[in-house]
Amino acid sequence: MTAEEQRLQADRDRQAYWRRWGPYLSERQWGTVREDYSADGAAWEHFPHEQARSRAYRWGEDGIAGISDNHQRLCFAIALWNGADPILKERLFGLTGPEGNHGEDVKEYYFYLDNTPSHAYMKYFYKYPHAAFPYTQLVQENQRRGYREPEFELVDTGIFDDDRYFDIYIEYAKATDEDILIQITAINRGAERQTLHLLPTLWFRNTWSWDLDSPKPQLQQLHSGDLHSVIAADSSTLGDRYLYCQSTALLFTENETNSDRLFGTPNSSPYVKDGINDYIVHGRTEAVNPQQLGTKVAADYELTLDAHQAQTIQLRLTNRDDLAAPFAEFADIFALRQQEADEFYQRITPNRLSDDARQIQRQAFAGLLWTKQYYHYVVEDWLQGDPTQPPPQRHHPRNSAWIHVFNDDIISMPDKWEFPWFAAWDLAFHCIPLATLDPDFAKRQLDRLTREWYMHPNGQIPAYEWHFGDVNPPVHAWATWRVYQIEQEVYGRSDPAFLERVFQKLLLNFTWWVNQKDHNGNNIFQGGFLGLDNIGIFYDVLHLPDGRHHHLKVRSMVGLVPLFATAILESATLDRLPDFQRRFEWFIANRPNLHRNLAALSAPGAQARRLLAIVNPIDRLPHILYRLLDETEFLSPYGVRSLSKIHAQQPYTFSEGGQLHTIAYEPAESTTGMFGGNSNWRGPIWLQMNFLIIESLQQFHTYLGDEFTVECPTGSGQWLTLAEVATELSHRSIAIFEQNAAGNRPVHDGNRLFQTDPHWRDLLLFYEHFNGDNGAGLGANHQTGWTGLVATLIRDCSERSPISQPEYPQPISSIVDR
């Protein structure tokens, strides 16, 4: 085993707790449902960014490149000040949902460069301008723009022109599971000398202001010398911790709300959450505690950097109070952990990859690991309010049917700024690449959602905090089975107890689906929010109150989804389970009305396999693939579009009750805010849907074998097996991030810095979805969660090359008559 695998084994055996400390800080706690105590449920407005520096959070903490323990008692992150900003840069800025012309949108440049499952090594990268951050300009310009205009980004302000910015690298390396080395490097990319305040910050999450029985912890200066200072963190629940830092000024305050600034009421202490901000930015020396005590502290390093100069500072957060030379081992430990990270990823993908492909995969994996977050939300307490606070006065309490929910876990988030809350169907996709890295963590994620403090007593799985009761696609069982298989494949071990544990709860979930989302008793899931919220006018069939119904002939992803219902029964499996085989054959013989719409139950395929599928591989599959693989319809150079491009010239219209409804192909941002301005299913490429298509084609190939071929692309004269089609689709999806022949990455589209600047061009963003024509990134730009599936695609086809002008025989299978 690699050193990283040994650490994970030690954690599994409870010999060392390597996962206790990790990148568990949110990147946006303000504007979330958890912090919303308003009457009308307007979370964005109730707790805006403007209040975040001054107002203590109730349910979690946020920060830049931050870490915490697994219950977020003690937190560490960086703050910055360039001498021009009106506030300290303590957290990432972005637009709220109502402010953005395409919904909420982070307006910063930060990148997850590396991470390992034990978090023994982590690397984060942030770009900080020299000039004052253009908060007002970003808000005003995006509000001025409409749905049909692109988003106005930070780079569009010109603030990075002429390299007028700092590059900030934040690295962590664990000496032991409780001993964390921290190294921060600031580089002045500009041509002129600049001054930067770098403020590594340590603080306790505020628990004492809400609960009378919660003791207040304390930070205090323990030692100060010529070479280093020591800050002691005293907590009754975490135990003593110590932050060693190279000697400089230490600024102490309290993680308490500045009620005077926000509400015009007296503060309980002169030292409040924004005290360090006021000291640095406004020179208010009385804002920090001269007694060197508090619950929040920052070390103030005032760095003067010449043109292109770099400076590094070092800190150490540990449970040891006996370190005479705390920084002596840094070079050796960092070099060792980096080497071990390389060995681990070589073990994960041992096949030869190009440097570019390996870099894409490494950053995708890093993003998955960096977007773990401590998520705390006790719905009953949130609804009732806290004993030290006035009771909430809500008109229509959100999630009031989910009072059993008690979230207190490390969970994989879709995006820790734009979506810093778990989403059930996103999480299912996250677990696929996570299973390659850390199957224990992936299994825990899936297991958690089926536990009694998550799953509703009626069997429904909670969707997301904005509305736990929304209906998400039923992908949990699929993810459970795939995680089980991936652990077998990569690590050679099986966990049937996990399958059994989750299976029992998934039976409850299936029963909920049948009873709640099958009003006609057809045993077919229907209605509700299924993720494809913006795909069509309605769905496939419109049922009217007078009993009439209309088929809506839209060529959309809805017509491709039946491909996903595909499974293989191996002949050896049937032979090993004779009772099951007998019942299986009895069902085929005696229930023709039930199995007639299931393809190939009775017709053995390659190696006597049986196929369970909705799509018949002979009669229907060629027709579907004819459209799917047509480059004038679904097939893009970068994967499968969510709507056929034919609707660009031929929008689908439907008239009912004197009202005309239209759906047209939109390859990029949505032109309506009906389903959220940053989401669009009417043309863009969604990687998780492409992944399901690819897996389904692989399943069909397993059944049909190499003799079944289709034309790919349609009309090209090139005939491929379904395995080769799946590989081709994989390469097209990966091509979104790869450098093309011109040296550009489609994901970055026309962004000059990202395409040509040596300090930007190898930095990747893993967006929510992608332009259906040119592959440019759209939506949340750190949604590595399901877009992290690209790492799995790279691994799965690492030994294959894109298909190019092969000489294939004409197909033996029947192909659709044109």
N, C-alpha and C positions, 0 to 999 in steps of 0.2 A: 504494500500500500504506500501511496505517497504520504508525505508529512501532513498534508491537509486532510487526507482521509483518516489518518491516525487521530488527528484532533477531533474529527467528527465522531469517530468510534469512541473516544474518551468521553465526549459529551453524551453520546447515546448510553454509555455504561455508567454515567453519573460520576465519573472519576475527576472530571474537570468541566467547567461550565463555559465553554468557548463561545456559546451563543448569547451569554448573558449581556454582553456589551456589543452594540452594533449601531448601524445608521438609522436608529429608530425615531429620530425627530421628524415631525412633519415639516413640509416646506411652506405650508399655509394652514394655520389654525384659525385665523380670523375669517369671517364670512362663511363658516361652516354651520350646519344644523345644530351640532352639539353646543356651540356657543350662542345660539339664538334663543333669547328669552323674550322676544317681542310678542306683541299681541297678534300680529298679522302674519307671522311666519316668514318675514322678509329677511332672511339670514344675511344676505350681502349688506343690506343697509343697517342692520342692527349692530353689527360689529365690523366696521370698515377698516381698511389698512391704516387710515389716519389715527385710529385709536390704538392700534396694536402695540406701539412702543410704550404706551402709558397704562394699559389696562391688563390686569392679570387674567390669564386664561383659566377656565374652570376645568376643562377636560383633557388638555394636552398642551404641548409646547411646540414651537417651530424655531427654525434657525437655518443658517447657511452651513452646509457640509457638517451637520450636527450628528452627535452620537448621544446615546443614553443607555442606561441599564434597561432590562426587559420590562420593568414596570414604570419606567420614566420617572424615577425619583430624583436622580441627579443627571443634569444635562450639560453638554459642552458643545459650543459652536463658535464661529468666528464673527466678528463685527469689523467694519472698515469705515474709515473717513478720509476723504481726499482733500479736505480743507475747503471744499466748495459746496458740498451737499447741504441742504437745509436740515437733514437728520442723519444720524448714524445709519449705515447700511447693516442692519441686524437681521433682515429677512428679505426674501425675494418679493419684488413688486410685480403686480399685474392688474389687469382690468377685471372688474366684476362682470357677471353675466349681463346685466343691463347696460354696462358701459361699452363693451366691445361690439363692433359691427358684426362679429361672428361669435358672440358669446364670450365667456370668460377666457382670459388669455394671459399667460405669464409674459412679462416683458424684460427678461434678463437672459444672459448667455452663461450657462453653466453646463457641465458635462461630467458624466460618470465614466471615469477612465479605467478603473480596475476595482476588483473586489473578489473575495473568496467566501465560501459559505460559512466558515467559522469567523469571518471578519478579522482574521489574523493579519491581513493586509488589505488596505483600502486606499483609493486615490480619487480625488475630486478636483475639478478645475473650474475656476470662476474668472470671468473677465469684468474688470471694474474700470469705468472711464475716469479720466483725469478731471473732466469738466463736471459741473453740477448735473446730477441725474435729472433727465427731463420728464419728471412726473406729470406735470400739467400738460405739456405738449402731447404726451402719449394719450392721455385721456381725451383731450379736446379733439385731436385729429381723428382718433378712432370713432368718437361720437359723431363727427361730421360725416364720416363715410357711411355708405349704405351697404346693403347685403351684396350688391353686385360688384363692389370694389374690394380689392385685397386689404388685408389687415396692415396697419401702419406699425412697423416693427422698430425696435430700438436702433437697429443698424441704419434704418431709413432716416434717422435724425441727423446723421453725419457725425455722431459723437465719437465714433471709432476711426474717423479719417486721420490719415498721417500717423497711425499707430499711437494715438493719444489715449493710452489705457494701460492698466496694470494687468498682468497675468498672475493669478493667485493659485498656487497648487497646495492642496491640503492632503497630507498623507498620514495614515495610521498604521502602526505595526505593533502587534501584541507580543511582548516578551513571554507572558503567561496569560492565562485566561482573565486575570485580574490586574494586569500590568500593561498599560497602553502607552506606547510612545507616539508622540504627535510632532509632526514636522510641517512647517508652513513656509513656503517660499514665495516671495513677491518679486516680480520682474517688471521693471519699467520698460515698456516697449517703445516709448517715445524718444524723441531726439533731444529733449530738454530735461534738466534735473527736476524731480518732483518729490514732494513729501507725502508720505502715507502713514496714517495712524492704523496700525494693525492691533486689534483688540481681541485676543482669545478670551472667551467668556465661559464661566462656570456658574451654574445656578441650580437651585432646587425648584422642581415644579411646585406651584402653590397648591397645597392640599389643606393647609391650616385655616384658610379664610372661609371655607365652606363647611367644615366639619369641626364641631366643638371638641371632639375627642381625638383629633389629629394633632400630635405634637409638632411644634415648629422646629425644624432643623436649623443648623447654623454653619456658616462659613467664617473662618477667621484666619488671620495671618499667624502662622506658627513659627516661622523662621525667616529672617531676611539677612542675606549676606552679600558679599561683593560679587559672587558668581551666580548664586541662585536664591530664589525665595520659595517658601513652602506654604501652601494654603491647605488647611485642614477642613474637611467636610464631615461634619458630625451628624449622623442620621440614625435614629433608633430602629429603622426598618432595613436600611441598606448596610449599616456598619460604617466604620471609619474609612474614608478615602482621602488621598493627598494629591494635590496638584503641584508638581515641581515646575517652576518656570525660571528662565534666565532673568536675572534681576532687572527690574524696571518698576515704574510706579504701579501700585495696585489700587484699584478703585472699587470700593465696596458700597453696595446699596441693598435695598430689599426688593424682592419680586412681589411688590404690592401695587395695587391700583393707585394712580395719581388722581384721586377723586376731585381735587381742587381744579386741576386743568380740565377734566372731562365734564364734571357735573357741578362745579362750584361749591362743593361741600368740603369740610376740613379733612385733611389727611390724618391717619392715625400715627404716622411717623413722617419726619421731614425727608426720609430716604425712601424713594419709591422706584417703580420699575424703570422709568425713563431718567433716573438720576445720572447714570453714566453718559447718556446722550446729552443731557444739559451741561454736564461738566466739560465734555469734549467740544461740543459744537458752540455752546454759548458762554463757556468760561465760568460757569457758576460753581465755584469751589465748594459752596455749602451744600451742594446736591449729593455729595458722596460722604460717607461716614469716616471721619478721621480716626475713629477707634479701631478701624480695620476689622469690622464685623458686619454681617449681613446674610442674606440668602442669595445674593447675586454679586459676582465679582468679575472684573476684567483686568487683565494685565495690559498696560498701554505702552506699545512699542511705537515710537515715532521714528520712522525710517526715512532717511534722505537718500534717494536713489538717483544716481547719475543716469544718463542715457544708456539704455540697454543693460543696466546693472541689475543684479539679483542679490537679494539678501534672504537668509533663512533663519528662522527662530525655532527653538525646540522646547517642548513641554512634555511632561510625563504624568499621567493620571493612573494612580496605583493604590493598592492596599498596603504598601510598604512605607514605613516612616523612618527607615534606617539607611537611606541612600546618601552616601557622602559625595558621590560623583554621578548624579542621575543621568547625565548625557554621554558618558564615556562609551557606552555600548551602542550608541545609535547607528553608526555607520555599519557595523557588523550585523545587527539585528534587521535593519531595513534591507540590506543586501540579501540576507538569508530568506526573509519572508517573500521578497520579490522572486527569488530563484524558486522557492517552493510553489508560489502561485503559477509560475511558468510550467513547472513540472505537472501540477494538477491539471492545467488546461491542455497540456500535451496528452495527458492520460484520458481526458474527456473526449478529445478529437485527435486520435493518434495518426490518422491518415494525413497525407501531405496536402496542405492547403497553400494557396498563394498567400503572400504576406498581407495583401489587402483583405482577402476573405477571413483570415485569422483575426485581423484587427477588427473587422465588422463583428465577428462572433464574440470576441473578447469584450467589446464595448456593450454589446447587447446583453451578455451575461452580467456584466457589471451593473447595467441599468436595472436588471431584475433584482439584484441583491441590494442595491442602494435604495430601491423603492419599497423596502420593508418599513413598516411604521407601527409604532405603538398606538393602538386604537382603543380608546376608552369611552364607553357610552353605556350608561345604565339608564334605560328608558324610564323606569318608574321614578327614580330620583330626579331625572331631568324634568319629568312632567310635574312632579310635586314641588320641586324647588328645594333649597337647602335651608337648614334651621337658622343659619346666620343671615339669610337674605329674605327680602319680601317674596311671598309666593308669586309665581308667574301668573299673569292674566292673559291667557291665550284664548282667542275666539274659536279656533278650530285646531285643537292640539294635534300635532303631527305624530304619527306612529302610536296613537293611543290604544290600538289593538295589539300592541307588541310589548306590553309591560313586563313580559318575562325576559326580554333581551338584556343580557349582562355581558357587554363586550369589554374585555380586559386582556388583550392579546397582541402579539406581534403578527401583523397581517400584511400580505403582499397587496400593495395599492396599485390602481391603474396609473396614477400620476400623482406624486405627493404635493404638487401645487394645484393643478387643475381639478383633480379628483382625489383629494386626500381622505377617502373613505372607501371601504371595501365594496365591490360590486360583484354579486354572486356569479354572473356569467362571465365577466372578465376574469375572475379568479380561477375559474375552471381552465381557461387557456393559459394563464400564468404558470399553472402547475405542470404543464407539459415540459417546457425547457427547465423549470426549476427541478423537476425529477431527475434530470441529467446531472445537475449540480449537487443536489441535496435532497434525495428522496424522502428522508425523514421529515424535512420541513414541508415538502409538497404534500405528503400524506396528512400531516397535521392540519394544513390549511383546509383540505377537503373534509377531514374528520370534524373540524371545528363547526363548520356550517350545518352539520347534521346533529350537533349536540343540543340538549334541551334548553340551554341558555342562548341558543341562536334560533334553531328551527322552531316554528310555531307549533303548538300542540296539535293543530289540525294537519300538520305535515308540510306546510309551505316553508320554503327556504327564504330568508329575508333577502330582499333585492339590493337596496342601498339606502343610506340614511335619509335621503330626501323623501323616500316613500318605501318603507320596507315591504308594503303590501303589493307593489307592482310585480307583474309576472315576468320572470326572466326565462329565456329558453332552457329547456330541460337537458343541459349538457353535463350535469354533475356526474351522472353514472358513467358517461363516456370518459370523462377526465379521470375518474377513479380507476377504471380498467386500464387506461393508457399509462397512468403513473405506475401501476402495478407491473405492467409489461416492461416499462423503461427501466425500472429498478432491476428486473431480471436480466435485461439485455446488457446494461452498463456495469452493474456491480455483481451479477451472478447470484443474487439472493432473492428469496420470495417472502412475502408477508401476507399469507392468506388470512391471518387474524384481522388485518386492516380491511380486507375485502369483506369479510363476514360482518365486521362491526358497522361499516358504512352501508352495506347491503340492507341490513335490517331497517335502517332509517330511510333509505331510498325507497323501500316498499311503501312506507308512510307517505313519502313525497309523491310517488306514483298514484296512490289512492287519492291524494288531494287533487292532483291534476284531473283525474277521471271524474271526480265528483264536482269540482268547481269550474272546470274549463271544458266541459263536454255536455252542454245543455241538451243536446238532442239524443244523447245516449249512443253515439256512434263509436265510442272509444277512440276518438280523435281529439287531440288538443286543439282548442280554438280560442281566438280572441286574445285580448290583453296586450301589454307591452312586451314585444318579443325581441327587442333590440333592433329589428328592421323597421323602426318606427317611421322612417321617411322614405320607404322603398316604393310605395305606390299610392294611388288615390285611397284605396282601402286595402283589401287583400285580393285574393284571386276571384272571389265570388261575392257579389253584393246582394244581400237579402233585404227585400223591402217589406214594410209592415203589411201590405196587402197580399203577401205570399209570393209575389213575383221575385225572380232572381236573375241576375245578369252576370255572365262570365266577363271578367275584365281582361282583355287580351293584351296585357303588358308583358314585354319580354324583360323580366327582372330576375334578381337573385332568388326570388320566391320560387321560380320555376326550376332552379338548380338545387334547392334545398333537399328535394326527395333523394338526390344522390347520396346524402349523408346516411340514410337509413340502410346501411349495408353491413353485413357481417358474414363471416365464413365459419362453417362447421367442418373441421378436419375429420376425415374418415377414421383416423386413429382415435379421436375423441369419442366418436360414436361407438367404436368397438370397445372402448374402455368403459363405457357407460351403457350396458345393454338395456337396463330398465328405461333409461331416458330414450334410447333409440327406439324401443318398442312403442313407447307413448308417442314419440315423434311420428313414426310411420302410421300409427293409428289415427293421429290427427289429420295427416294428409289423406288417408283413405276415407275418413268418415266426416270430415268437415270441409268439403270443397268450397262451400259458400264463404268460409272464413279465410281460406288460404289462397283463393284464386287471384287476389291482388298482390300476393307475395311471390316474387320471381324465383323460379328455379328451385323450389323446395324439393321437388322430387327428381330433378334432372342433375345427376352428378356431373361435376366439371372436372378440371385437371386434377389428377390423382384422387379421383372419387370424392372430391370436396362437395359440400352442399352450400348453397348460397341463400342467405336471408336478405331480401332486398325489396324495396317498393318498385324500383325501376327494373323492368325486365331487360336483361342484357342484349337480347336479340331484337326485340320489337321496338323498345323505347330508347335504350341507351344510345344507339347511333344517331337518332334524331336530336337528342339533347346535345350530344357532343358536336354535332354538325353546327349548331348555333354557338355553343360555348367556345369552340376553337376557331370561329370566324373572326378575323381581325377587323372586319367592318362592324362587328356586333360586340361580343363580350371580350374577346381576347385582345388584351393590350400588350405592348412590349414589356410591361411590368406586372403582368398577372391578369386575373379575371375581374372585369368591371362588375359593379353591382347593378347596372342597368345597361341594356343593349344600346350601343351607339346609334342604332337605327332610329332611335327616338330623338336624335338631334335634328334629323330632317323630317321625321314623321312623329311629332308629339302625339301621344295618345289622349284622346278627348272622350268625355262621357257626359251626357246631359241627362239630368233627372230633376223633375219638379221645377223646370224653368231655370235651373242653375247649371252652368258649364264647369266641368272639372277637367284639368289638364295635367299631364305628367310629361316632362321633357328631360332629355339627357343633360345632366349638369356634372361635368367632370371634376369640378373643384369645390369651392365653398358653396354651401347652401344659399339659395336666394330667398329663403324664407326663414323666419325665426320660430315657426310653429313648433318644431321639435328640438329646439336648441340651435342657435346659430352656428355652433362649431361642429355640427353633425350633419352628414349628408350621405344618404344611401341611394342617390339617384345618379350614379355614375362613377364615383371614386372607387378605388381598389381598397379593400379591407383585408389585411393579411390573415386574420383568423378565419375568414370564410374561404380564402384561397387554401389555407392549410387543410381545412375539412374536405375541400374538393380533391386535393392531392391525395389525402389518405383514402378517400373513397375510391379513387381510380386505382390505387394500389391494391385495394381489396378486390375490386372487379378483376384486375389482372391475375391475382392469385387464383381466382376461380376459372377464368377464361383461358389463361395461358398465353403463350407467345403467338399462337395462331390467330388470335383476334387482333386486328389492327384497324386503325382509323386514320383518316387524312388529317394531318396536323402541320401547319395551319390549314383550315378548310380552303380548298382550291389550289393548294401548293403543289400537289402531286407527290407529296412526301407522306409515306405511310408508316405509322409508328405503333408499337404495342402500347397498351395502357400504362405499363410501367415507364416506358420512354416518354409518354405524354406527361405523366406525373413529374418526371425529372425535368422536362422542358418547362413546365409551370413553376417548378421550384427555382430554376435558374432565372426565369423572368422575374420572380418575386425578389430574389437576392440582388438582381441587377438594379433595383431601386437605390441600393446603397453603394454599389461598386463603382469604381472609376471606369468610365467608358473610354472609347478610343481617343476621344479628345481630352481625356484626363479629368473630366467632370463627373460629379455624382448627381444623378437625376433627383435625388431627394432634396438637394439644395437649389434646384432650378436655376434662376438667374442671379442668385446672391453672389456677388463678385468676391467678397471676402472668403466665403466658404469654398469657392471654386478655385481660387488662384493664390490666396495668401498662404504662405508656408506655416503661419501660426494659427490657421483656421482650417485648412483643407482636409486634415485627417480627423477632424472632430465630427462626430456623428450625432444626429438627433433622430429618435425613433418615434415618429408621429403616430397619431391615432389612425389616420387613413391617408390615401395618396391619390394625387391627380390621375384620373383614368386615362389621360393621354400622354402626359410627360413624366409621371412618377413623382412629381414634387410633393413634399410633405404637407399635410393639412391637419387641422385640429390640434389637440393637445400634443406638444412637441417633445414630451418626455414620457409618453405612454408606452414605455418599454414592455409593460405587462404582456399584452397579447401580440404586440409587434415584435417582442422578443422571440417569438416563434421563428424569426429568421435565423436565429442561432441553431435551432433544431433542423431547419431546412439545410443549412450549410453542413451540419454534421451528417445528415442522412445522405446527401449526395456529394460528399467530399471527394470521392474517388471517381466521380463521373464528370464529364465535360459537357457543355452545351451541345445539343444536336445540330449539326450543320451539314446540309446537302448529302445525306446518306443515300445509299442505294438499297431501298427496301422493295420487297416483292409486292405485287398487288394484293389486296386483302383477301383472306379466305372467308372472313366473316361477311355477313350481309350489311351493306352500308346504305344509308338513306338515299332514295332515288331523288336526284335533284330535279 
